[in-house]
């Protein structure tokens, strides 16, 4: 071995240096990461850039060559990144102080812009957290607490996502989704007062609905009675004598019908009320 070292010292050193340079030149970029190659402080190219709907094996991940000591690599996560917001107190449009828990999910779609503006994914998270809080306060401040318990909540989430996404693009990020985990009133008196107010509002709404129902019932009943009177008038108008006889019979039934007690009615035979009993004159 000593003789080999003596005779091939320069060749061995050159081989070791060449191997070290080769190892420093080759970088492995996995499918889960994007890589920005930076030369003298300026991004020059991107390896395995995020492209939607591109299957694994065709994204450009794998072994990548770089110029050692001149170029460095900045790795950027290609997966969906979580953006959690700490529990915040938000004032709604009806002056309710709400305790809100929310989160967002985003992905880096422009790694060069991200490196230039933020540097790392962690810095993007730090930049977007106060923006999410601000956008959430603005949107929920325009809505009542009750509306957040209805389908209007979905519209609010869409507006928050669009506003946050518009600002996240400045850091090379794309907001995928925003969700509110919980929206609660503070414990204690404010919560009880809100429940009482909600109960009063529902009772007032129920009373209004019942009043409208009674009004509609009266209108329908009056229209039905008018239609019935019109039908009777049209039918009896074809034979006035029969109508007179029919009405007289109804009057006799009502007058002479025996009730719980006994009563007597004394009339002269030629009384006009008894004309139907006299027959034809």
C-alpha positions in Angstrom: 0.0 0.0 0.0 2.9 2.4 0.8 4.4 1.7 -2.6 1.1 2.3 -4.3 0.7 5.6 -2.4 4.2 6.6 -3.3 3.8 5.9 -7.0 0.1 7.1 -7.4 -0.2 9.8 -4.8 -1.3 12.5 -7.2 -3.7 10.2 -9.0 -5.4 9.2 -5.7 -5.7 12.8 -4.5 -7.1 13.9 -7.9 -9.6 11.0 -7.8 -10.7 12.0 -4.3 -11.1 15.6 -5.3 -13.0 14.7 -8.4 -15.3 12.4 -6.4 -16.0 15.2 -3.9 -16.7 17.7 -6.7 -19.0 15.2 -8.3 -20.9 14.5 -5.1 -21.2 18.3 -4.5 -22.5 18.7 -8.0 -25.3 16.1 -7.7 -28.4 17.0 -5.7 -31.4 14.8 -5.1 -34.8 16.6 -5.3 -37.7 14.4 -4.1 -41.2 14.6 -5.5 -42.4 16.4 -2.4 -40.1 19.4 -2.9 -39.3 22.1 -5.4 -35.7 23.3 -5.7 -34.6 26.8 -6.6 -31.0 27.0 -7.9 -29.4 30.3 -6.7 -26.2 31.6 -8.4 -24.5 34.5 -6.7 -27.7 35.4 -4.9 -30.0 35.3 -8.0 -32.4 32.5 -8.7 -31.5 31.0 -12.1 -33.8 28.0 -12.5 -36.4 25.8 -10.7 -36.3 22.0 -10.4 -39.5 20.0 -10.0 -41.8 23.1 -10.2 -45.4 22.6 -9.1 -47.7 21.9 -12.0 -51.2 20.7 -11.4 -52.4 17.3 -12.7 -48.8 16.1 -13.6 -48.3 12.5 -12.6 -45.4 11.3 -10.5 -42.3 10.4 -12.6 -42.9 13.3 -15.0 -42.5 16.3 -12.7 -38.7 16.6 -13.0 -37.8 15.3 -9.6 -34.6 13.2 -9.1 -30.9 13.8 -9.7 -30.0 17.4 -10.6 -26.6 18.8 -11.4 -25.3 22.2 -10.1 -22.1 24.1 -10.2 -20.5 23.4 -6.7 -19.5 26.3 -4.6 -21.0 28.7 -7.1 -24.6 27.6 -7.0 -26.7 26.7 -3.9 -30.1 25.1 -3.7 -33.1 26.4 -1.8 -35.7 23.7 -1.1 -39.4 24.6 -1.1 -42.1 22.3 0.1 -44.4 21.2 -2.8 -47.1 19.9 -0.6 -50.1 21.7 1.0 -49.0 23.7 4.0 -51.1 24.5 7.0 -51.8 28.0 8.2 -53.4 28.0 11.6 -54.8 31.1 13.2 -54.8 31.5 17.0 -58.2 32.0 18.7 -59.3 35.6 18.0 -62.0 37.8 19.3 -64.0 39.4 16.4 -66.8 42.0 16.6 -69.8 41.1 14.4 -72.1 43.4 12.6 -74.7 43.1 15.4 -72.0 44.1 18.0 -71.4 40.5 19.2 -67.9 39.6 20.4 -67.2 36.3 18.8 -64.4 33.8 19.7 -63.2 32.5 16.3 -60.9 29.6 15.4 -59.9 29.4 11.8 -57.3 27.9 9.5 -56.2 28.0 5.9 -54.3 25.7 3.6 -51.9 26.9 0.9 -49.3 25.8 -1.6 -46.3 27.4 -3.1 -46.8 27.8 -6.8 -44.1 30.3 -7.6 -41.0 29.3 -5.7 -38.8 32.0 -7.2 -41.1 34.7 -6.1 -41.3 33.1 -2.7 -37.5 33.0 -2.3 -37.3 36.6 -3.4 -40.0 38.0 -1.1 -40.1 35.7 1.9 -37.1 33.4 1.7 -38.7 30.2 3.3 -42.0 28.6 3.7 -42.0 29.4 7.4 -41.6 33.1 6.6 -44.6 32.8 4.2 -46.7 31.4 7.1 -45.5 34.2 9.4 -46.5 36.8 6.8 -49.9 35.3 6.0 -51.1 34.8 9.6 -51.8 38.5 10.4 -53.3 38.9 6.9 -55.7 36.0 7.6 -56.6 37.6 10.9 -57.3 41.0 9.2 -59.3 39.5 6.4 -61.4 37.4 8.8 -62.1 40.5 11.0 -63.2 42.6 8.0 -65.5 39.9 6.6 -67.1 38.8 9.8 -67.5 42.4 10.9 -70.0 42.9 8.0 -72.1 39.9 9.1 -74.3 39.1 12.1 -73.7 36.2 14.4 -77.0 34.5 13.3 -75.9 34.6 9.6 -72.9 32.6 10.4 -75.1 29.7 11.5 -76.8 29.6 8.1 -75.8 28.9 4.5 -74.4 32.5 4.4 -71.4 31.1 6.2 -70.2 29.5 2.9 -70.4 32.9 1.1 -68.3 34.4 3.9 -65.6 31.7 3.6 -65.5 32.2 -0.2 -64.9 36.0 0.3 -62.2 35.4 2.9 -60.4 32.8 0.7 -60.4 35.1 -2.3 -59.1 38.1 -0.4 -56.4 36.1 1.3 -55.4 34.4 -2.0 -55.1 37.8 -3.6 -52.5 38.9 -1.0 -50.8 35.4 -0.8 -50.0 35.6 -4.6 -47.5 38.3 -3.7 -45.5 35.7 -1.9 -45.8 33.0 -4.6 -48.5 31.1 -2.7 -52.0 30.0 -3.6 -54.7 29.7 -1.0 -56.5 26.4 -1.4 -59.1 26.6 1.4 -60.1 28.6 4.4 -62.3 27.2 7.2 -63.7 28.4 10.5 -63.5 25.6 13.0 -65.6 27.3 15.7 -67.5 30.5 16.2 -68.6 31.0 19.8 -69.8 33.7 22.0 -67.8 34.4 25.1 -68.9 32.5 28.2 -71.0 34.3 30.8 -73.4 37.2 30.5 -72.8 38.0 26.8 -73.7 34.4 25.8 -76.9 34.4 27.9 -77.9 37.8 26.6 -77.4 36.6 23.0 -79.5 33.5 23.6 -82.3 35.7 25.1 -82.2 38.1 22.2 -82.2 35.2 19.7 -85.2 33.7 21.5 -87.1 37.0 21.5 -86.4 37.4 17.8 -87.7 34.0 17.0 -90.8 34.6 19.1 -91.4 37.9 17.3 -90.9 36.2 13.9 -93.3 33.4 14.9 -96.0 36.0 16.0 -95.6 37.8 12.7 -96.0 34.6 10.7 -99.2 33.7 12.7 -100.7 37.1 12.2 -100.0 36.9 8.4 -101.6 33.4 8.5 -104.7 34.7 10.2 -104.9 37.6 7.7 -104.7 35.3 4.8 -107.3 33.0 6.3 -109.7 35.9 6.6 -109.1 36.9 3.1 -109.7 33.4 1.8 -112.8 32.9 3.9 -114.3 36.3 2.7 -113.5 35.4 -0.9 -115.1 32.0 -0.5 -118.3 33.4 1.1 -118.5 36.0 -1.6 -118.2 33.4 -4.3 -120.8 31.2 -2.5 -123.3 34.2 -2.3 -122.7 34.8 -6.0 -123.4 31.2 -6.8 -126.6 31.2 -4.7 -127.8 34.4 -6.2 -127.2 33.1 -9.7 -129.0 29.8 -8.9 -132.0 31.3 -7.1 -132.3 34.1 -9.7 -133.5 31.6 -12.2 -136.7 30.9 -10.1 -137.5 33.7 -7.7 -140.6 32.0 -6.4 -138.7 28.9 -5.5 -136.1 31.0 -3.8 -138.8 32.7 -1.8 -140.3 29.4 -0.8 -136.8 28.0 0.2 -135.9 31.0 2.3 -139.4 30.8 4.1 -138.8 27.1 4.9 -135.4 27.9 6.4 -137.0 30.6 8.5 -139.8 28.2 9.7 -137.2 25.6 10.7 -135.2 28.1 12.7 -138.3 29.6 14.3 -140.4 26.6 15.2 -137.6 24.1 15.9 -138.0 22.9 19.5 -135.1 23.7 21.8 -134.4 22.7 25.3 -137.4 24.6 26.7 -140.9 25.1 25.4 -142.2 28.2 23.7 -145.4 29.4 22.1 -145.9 31.7 19.1 -149.3 33.2 18.5 -150.1 34.6 15.0 -153.2 35.3 13.1 -153.9 33.0 10.2 -153.6 35.8 7.7 -150.2 36.9 8.9 -147.8 37.6 6.1 -145.1 35.4 7.7 -147.4 32.3 7.3 -148.2 33.0 3.7 -146.4 29.8 2.5 -148.9 27.7 4.6 -151.9 29.3 2.9 -151.0 27.9 -0.5 -151.9 29.6 -3.7 -154.5 32.3 -3.5 
